[in-house]
Amino acid sequence: MATIDGQKVKIPAEVSISRKGANIQVLHIDNPNYEDSFLSIGGQGDVSVGFWLDIVGIFLFVLPGLTSVGVDAATGGMYQYSNTTWTIPLQEKK
C-alpha cells in the first residue's frame, strides 16, 4: 500500500498526479517487510506547448491570446511534467 496525498492505493499502481505535485509515502505499517519510503513530486514543471501557442495567439489575436495566457497561468494549465513515470525506491527490512 502507498499513501498519495492522503489517499491509500494498492501498489503497483497507475495514478494521476495533479499539476500541483504530490507526496507519496510507503509506510512500514502498511508494508511490514519494507522500510518507510517517501517521494515528493514537485509541481509545475516544464511549460506546455499549449501555453506557447497562447503566446503566439497574443500576436495574432491580442485579446483571446492574453485571456488564454492569464487563465493557463492562474490554473496551472501552462505547466506539464517533464517525467511521466516515477519509481518509489523501496528497501526490504533486514
Stockholm file with secondary structure:
# STOCKHOLM 1.0

chainA/1-94         MATIDGQKVKIPAEVSISRKGANIQVLHIDNPNYEDSFLSIGGQGDVSVGFWLDIVGIFLFVLPGLTSVGVDAATGGMYQYSNTTWTIPLQEKK
#=GR chainA/1-94 SS CEEETTEEECSSCCCCCCTTEEEEEECTTTCTTBCCEEEEEESCCEECHHHHHHHHHHHHSHHHHHHHHHHHHHHTTTEECSCCCCCCCCCBCC
#=GC SS_cons        CEEETTEEECSSCCCCCCTTEEEEEECTTTCTTBCCEEEEEESCCEECHHHHHHHHHHHHSHHHHHHHHHHHHHHTTTEECSCCCCCCCCCBCC
//
